[in-house]
Amino acid sequence: MSSDFTASAASARALMQADATWLNPAQRQRDLAEASRSVADVLVIGAGVTGAGAALDAAARGLSVVLVDAGDIAVGTSSRSGKTFHGGLRYLEQLNFKLVAHAIEERDLMVKILCPHIARPESFLYPLTRAWWERPYVGAGVLLYDLFGMKGGAVPRQRHFGRAALKRHIPSIDEQRVVGGVQFHDALMDDARHTLAVVRTAAGRGAKVITRAPVAEFIKDGERVAGVVVQDRLTGERHRLAARAVVSATGIWADEIQQRAGANTFKVQPAKGVHILLRPEALQSDTGILARATDSVIIARRWYGYWLVGTTDTPWNGDKSQPVAEAADVDYLLDNLNAYLERKVSRADVLGTFAGLRPLLKSVGATDSTSALLRDHAVIDGPPGLTTVVGGKYTTYRRMAADAVDAAVKPLGVSTPSSTAALPLVGATNWSAVRDSAGDLARHFDMRAADAGRLLQRHGDRVRDLMALAESAPALRATLPGAPQYLVAELVHAVVAEGALSLTDVMTRRTHLSIELADGGLALAPFVAECIAPYLGWSTDETRRQIAAYGELIVAEREALNRSGAAPQAVAPVPVAEPL
């Protein structure tokens, strides 16, 4: 088998320089060398969605940009969210109309212009359990939600159902508890792949992208931050990256980064949000469900043929680099979902779990109950030369990024406005030409039509790159054994075009095999490692180390699920915190 992949690796390496949006070891080495001998206009720390958005925003203004991250693209919260572009229906109850209006505008931009291949409208039903007052109350809120989205027109408007009609749409529902429902729409997406598309679009605009490069120290010009020193995790070498302005988009690490730079004006309290992925047959429903939970809401959404259910909201004081779902988290989600179901969901229906950390922001010295900054996100200056952006919603990342870049470049005399509202992401430029080609793709790759449709959702018009790779070696045309929703070519594409540098990168973020397969992908991992090893130059020993490291990750996550703990209790509501 390895010879099949080795034969095509040489030709794939030749392609690694063919497209400015392709991220791979050769690109990383070039970008690190060039960034080390020049002064960037803007250096962004953090390749989550906000940092990726800031890099793209600055590059689109014609500025020279460097984007660095200690790990992989979207390695943290940006690959562990609720995977939905949404306005935040529950924020209407908090009277945060501005946040909802902005978020709905951004949602509609994603669906119509920025990434229509990744973002697609999806219906949700709010089950009503009180006969006389709840329908007008919820209906009024959803009507306002619709009114905010009238300009964009990207998703359908609300519909109302009685008990019988609701049961037809959700056969699993407990009709003894519900009296009807209100349907509304938001947009589902793949957060890891969306963040990747933002980074690749920035690279296409000239941004230098350097992952696996944690900040070791800050470069100072007097009191002013003038860049960073990063340590290359692949070689151990240190590199000085000078910059006229530095933006920190580091989420739960934002306070630590600011302190290391010489200021201390806010604190971040991580709060854990857990999601579970259920088997397709776990719920009988043709729509998602949003319902009241013990302390907030429970949301079940159809996602790539599965059911994604979340979320919890609990303080986290453990390892910030590896939050885990525990037994109490899963039980909480199942119990709150089952409260509305006649056909109950059990642990046996859970394929995988993931946990992310949202940053709860508070000023230094404030008490826990009064410390929230009452904004959807915060842009914080200090020390001079460093701008921090923190908080907010995934959906509004583009606005957050624009605000951060505005603040960072103002001292430099740059007045060029943001232009990213009209800038399609990688995969979206020619989407209209390929969006209806699932049938042709299914025949070309001998895969199911539904899987071909999801292939298009992952790659958009860049599915042409997969076809070109598949032409380079017959072995790449096949679907994965035991996971026919993916092509072998996607594994290769992950390392030659999408910046994956490890087996874990491929299994958890370029694909979602780690949560889609009941065993966490352990049985398939050696096959995946063998596919990508020639392109990353791995020796036999390194390939084994990659398999072992991935196995340790999955085992640790599964062991955490068997740990008991206190039932999740909500942290104090904080408007800057978005449910993951």
N, C-alpha and C positions, 0 to 999 in steps of 0.2 A: 504493500500500500504506500509506504513512504516514497518509493521511487516515482509513483504517479504524481505526488505533490512536488517532489524535488525537481522533476522535469519542467514544471511550469514556474517554479520559483525564479529562475533566471529571467524569464520574460516578464514576470510580474515586477521584479526589481527595476527593470528598464522603464516600467510604467510609473514608478514612484515619483518621478520628477515631471510627469506629463501634465499634471493638473494642480493648479495653485491651491485648491481646496483639500488636496490629499494630505493626510497626516500619517506619518510613519517614522521609523528610526532615522532614515536618511534626512527627512525634513527636519526632525528634531535636532539632529547634529548640526545642520546648516544654520538653523535659527539660533541655536545657542552660541555658535561661533560669531555670527553677525551681531547678535545682541551684546556680546561681550566687548566688541570693538567700536560700538557706536553709542549715541545718547538718544534714547527714545523720547518722544514727546510725552507719552503716557505709558506707564507700566501698571498692569492690573494684577493683583494678587488674588487668586481664587478662580478656578474654572468651573464653578457652579453656574447656574443660569444667569445670575445677576452679574457676575464677573465676565462671563461670556458675552452678555449683552453690552457691558461697558466697553469691552474690547472692540466689538462690532461697531458700536456707536462712535467711538473715537476714530476708528479706521475709516468709517464712512464719511467723517468730516475731513478726511485727507491727512490725518495725523499719523505719525509713526507710532506703532503700538507693539508692546511685548506683553503676553499673557503667560503667567507662571502658575503652577499649582504643585503642591507637595505630593499629590497622588495622581489619580486618573481624572479625566474629564467627568464631571458630574458624580464624583466618587462619594459625595456626602448626601445631603438632603435632596439635592436636585435629581437624584435617581430613586428617591424613597418617598415621593409625595403621593397624593391621591390621584395623580395622573388625569387631572381634569382641568381644563380652562373654564373658569366659572366666575360669576359675579359675586358669589357669596350671599346666597339667599338669606342666611341666618343673620347677616350684618344689618339687614333692614330692621330687624327687631331691636338692634342696638342703635338705630337711627343714624347709622353711618352711611348716609346716602351718597356722599362724594366718593367713598371707596367703592361702593357697588357700581356707581355710574362709570367710573374709570375702568374697573375690572371688566364690565360688560363690553365697553368699547374695545378693550384689548382682546377679549375673547373673540369678538366679531372680526377684528383684524386678522387674527390667527386663521380663522375659518375661511375668510374670503381672499386674503392677500398673502400673508406672511408664510404660512405653512399648511395649506389646505389638504396636503397629503397626510400630514400627521394629525391634524385637528379635524374632528368630524362631529356634527351635531348628534346628540344622544338624548333620548327622552328619560325623564324621571317622574315617578308618581309619588306624591305625598299622600299617604293613607290617612283618612279622617276617622277619628274614633269618637267624636262627640257630635251628636245629631244636629244641634240647632245653631251654635255660635261659631264652630270651627271653620265651616266652609266659607262664610263671608270674610272671616278674619284672614285665613290663608289665601283665599282668592284675591283679596285686596293687595296683599303683599306680592303675590305672583303677578298681578296686573301691573303694579309699579315696576317690578322686575322686567316685564315685557316692554313697558314704556321706555325704560332706559335703553332697551335694545332696538327700538323702532328705527332709528337712523341706519343702523348696520344691516338689519334684516337678514342676519346670518342663520338664525334658528327659528323654528316655528313658534307660534304663540300657545298660550295655555288652553287646556281642555278640562272639562269637569266630567266626572263619572259617578254613577251611583254604585251601590254595592254589587249588583249583578255584573255590570260592565267592568268594574274593577277586578272582579273574580275572573272574567274572561281574559283580561290582560295579564293578571298575575295568578295563575292557578294555585300557586303555593300559598296565597294569602289566607289568613284566618278570617273568614267572612263573619264569624260570630263576634269578632272584635271590631272590625271596620264597618263604616257606614257609607263609604264612598272614597273618592280621591280627586286630587287636582294634579294635572300633568303639566310639566314645564320642561324646558330644554336647556342644556349646557353643551359643552364640547369635550369629548374624551381625547386623550393624547397619550403619547409615550414620552415621559419626562426625560429619560436618559438620552433617547435618540433626538429629542427636540433640542436639548442643550448641546449635543454633538453638532447638530445642524447649525446652531448659532455660531459655535466655535469655527466650524469649517467655512462658514460664510465670512467670518472675520479674517480667516487665513487667506481666503480668496481676495480680500481687500488689502492684503499686505501685512496683516498682523502676524507677528512671530509667536508661535505656540510652543511652550516648553513645559511638559509635565514631568512628574517624578523629580521635582526640583524645589524642595522646601526652602523658605527664607531662613538663612542662618544669622544674618544681621542686616542692619540698615546702613546705607552709606549716608553720611551727614556732611553738609556744607555749613559749618557753624551749627545753628539750631535747626536748619532746614533739612528735611529728608530729600536726598538727591539720588535715590535708587536703592537697590538691595544687593546683597550677596547671597547667592543660592548655592546649595550643595547638590550636585548631580548624584542622585541615588544609584545610577547605573555605574558610575565610575568612581565616585567618592570625591571628585575634584570640586573645587569652589570656583565660582565665576562672579565677577562684578558686573552688574547690569545697571548702568547709569540711566537716569530718567529725569525729565524736567518736572514731572508730576507723577505721584503714585496713588493709585486707588486700591483700597482694601475692600474686597467683597468676600469676606471669609466667614460669614455666618456665625456659627457658634464659637469660632475662634477670634471674632473681631476684637473683643476687648483685650485679649492677650497680645494680638498683633499691635494694637495701638500702644499698649504699655511698653512693648519692646522698642517701639519707635520713639518713646519719650513722653507720652501723655497718658492720662488716666481719667477720662470724663464719663464713662458709662460702664455698666456691667451687663453680661449676658447670662441668663439662666436657661440652660437647655431644657426643653420639654419634649418628651418622647411621644411620637405618634406611630401606632402600629397598624399595619394592614395585613389581611390574609387573602390568599388567592384560593378560590374554591373550584372544584370540578365543574365543567359546563352543565352537568345534569343536577347539580346541587339545588338549583332554583329553577322552577318552572315559571318563566316570566318573559314577556317580550319588551320589558322596559326596566330601567333602573328604579331603585327605591330610595327615597330620602324620608326618614321618619325620626321622630323624637326619641332620644336615648335617655339613659339615666341622668346624664348631666349635660348633654348637648344634642347631637344628632348622630344617627347611624346611616351610612350610605352604602348601598350595594349597587355597583355599576357593572354593566357588561363590558368586558375588556378583552379584546383579541380572542373571543370565543370562550373566555372564562368569566368568573364572577370575582370582582375585587371589592372587598368589604373593609371599611374603616370608619372612624379612626379612634384611637385613645388619646388621652392628653394628660400625661403624668410627668412630674419632675424627674430629671435624670442626672445622677451624680456619678455615674460610672465612666468607663472609657468612652470619650467623645468620638473616637475614631471607629468604634464598633458597637453601636447600640443594638440590642437584641430584643426580640419578642419573647415574652415569657408566658407560662401557662395561664396566669391571671389575665393577661392581655387578650389571649385568644378566647378564653371563657367569657370575658366581658363582651367581646364583639359577637360571639355566637348567641349569648343570652339575650342581648338587645335586639339582634336580628330575629331570633326565634319568637320573641314576644309578639311579632306580627304575622307569624307563619303558622299555617296548619301543618304543612309538611316541613318538619324540623330539619335543620342542618346540624351535622355532628362533626366531631374531630376527624372522622374518617373522610369527610369531604374536603378537608384542607390539604391542598397540594404544597403550598409554601407560604412563607411569611416574610415580611421585612419591616424594619423599624427605622425611622428617621428622627432627626432632632431639629425642632424649630427654635429659633433664637428669641427668647423673651427679653426685652430690652428694659433696663432701668438705669437711672442716674446713680452715680456713686453716692453712697450714704443714705439712699432712700429705703424706706421699709418695703417689704414684699407686697403689701396691700395697696400702696399708693405710688408705686414706682413706674408704672407704665408710661411711656411716651405716647401721648394721645394723637398719633399720626399713623397712617398706613405704613410708612417707612420713614427712616431717619437718615439724613446725610449730615455727617459730623466732620468738621474741619479740626485738624490738630493731631500732632504738631505741624508746623508749617511744612508744606510739601506733601502731606498725607491727607487724603480724603477717605472717610469710611462710609459705606452704605450698608445698612443693616435693617432687618425686619421686613415687613411687607408680605405680599402674596406672590406665589410663583407666577400667577396670571399677569401681574403688573410688572414683571421683570424689566420690560422695555422702558417703561416710564422711570423706574428706579435707576436704571443704567444711565438714561439721559440726564436725570437730575445729578447723578454723581459726576458724570463727565463735565456737565455745565460748571459745577462747583470746582472741580479739579483744574480746569483750563482757564477759568476766569482770571487768576493771577498772572497767567501767561499772555493775556491780551487776546486770546482766541475768542471770537464771537460767532463762529460758524454754528448754525443751529443743527439740532439732530435731524436726521433724514431717514431713520430706520422704520418709520411708520409705512413707508412705501417701498421697502426693500425686501423682496421675497428671499426666503432662506434656501439653502442648498436643497434641491429636490423639488422645489416649487415653481421654478421659472417656466417650465414647459409642462406643468401638471395637466393642463387641459388636453394636451395631445396624448397622454398615456393613461388618464384616469379610468378609461373604459376598456383597457387592454388586458384585464385579468384573464379572460378566456384564452387569448393568444398566449399569454405567459404560461397558463396551466398546461396547454398543449406543448409548448416549447420545452418546459422543464418536467413534464409528466408529473404534475402535482395537482392536488385538488383545487377547484376554482376558488373556494373560500380562502385557502392558504395563499394562492396567487394574489388575491385581493389584499391580504395582509402584507405580503411582500411589497406591494405597491405602497401601502401605507407606511412601511418602514423606510423606503428608499425614494419614493416619488419618481421624478423623471430620471434620477440617477440609477434606476434599474438597468439602464443601458450599460453602466459600468460592470454590473454583475454578469450581464450577457457577454461582454467582452472578455471578462476573466474566464467564464465558463468555456468560451471558445478556445482558450489557451491550453486547456487540458480536459479531456472527457470526464475525469474523476470529479471535477468541480461542478458538473451539471446535476449531480445526484442530490436527493434530499437526505437529511440526516437520519440514520437508523434510529427508530424509536421516537423521532421528532420530525415528522414529514412537513411541518410548517416552515422549516428552515432549509436553505440550500447550503451545500458544502462551500459554494462560491462566497456565501456571506461570511463564513469564517475567515477566508483569505482576505476578503474585502475589509474585514474588521482591522486587520493588521497592516495592510498596504495603503488604506485610504482613510481609516477612521481612528487612527492613533492608539489602538489597543497594543499594549506591551506585555501583557501577561494572560495566562489562561483565565484568571478570575475576571479580568476586564471583559473578555469575550463571553464568558458564561453568565455574568450578572448584569452587564450594561449594554453591550452591543447586541446581545440576545438576552432573553430572560429564561434560559434553560434552568437556571438555579431555582426558580420558583415554579416553573411550569411542569417540571417532572417530579413525580412523587418522591424519588430518591435524592432530590436536589441536584440531579445531573451527574451523580458520582459514577454511574456505569458508563455514561457517554464521555466523560472527561478525557480519558486516554485517547479516544478517537479524535476529539477536538484538538488536543495537544499535538497529536501526530500531524494533523492537517496544517497547523500554523507554524510548527517548529522550523521548517525550512525557510520560511519567510522572515523569521526573527533570528535566524542563525543559532538556534539552540542545539547544544550537544545532547547526547543521550542522557547524560547525568542531569543537565538542566531541565530537560523535558520531564524527567522523573520528579525533580524538585517542584516544578510547577504543578504537577498532578497532586503531589503530596500537600502542597500549600493550599490548594483549592479544597482538597479533602478535609483538611484541618478546619477550614472556615465553615464548611457545611456541617461537620460534626459538632463544632462549637455552637452553631445556631440551633441544631436539633437538641443538644443537651440543655440549652437555655429554655426550650419549650417544655421541658420536663420539670423545670424548677417551679416550685410554688412561690407565690408572693401575694402581697396585699392586692385586693381588687383595685383597678385603676380609679383614682379620684382626680377630678379635673383640677388643674391649677387655676389660679385667679384669671378671669377673662382679660385678655390683653389685645387691644385692637390691632397692634402691629403684628400679631401672630396669626398665621394662616393655618387652619387644619391641614395636615399633610395629606 
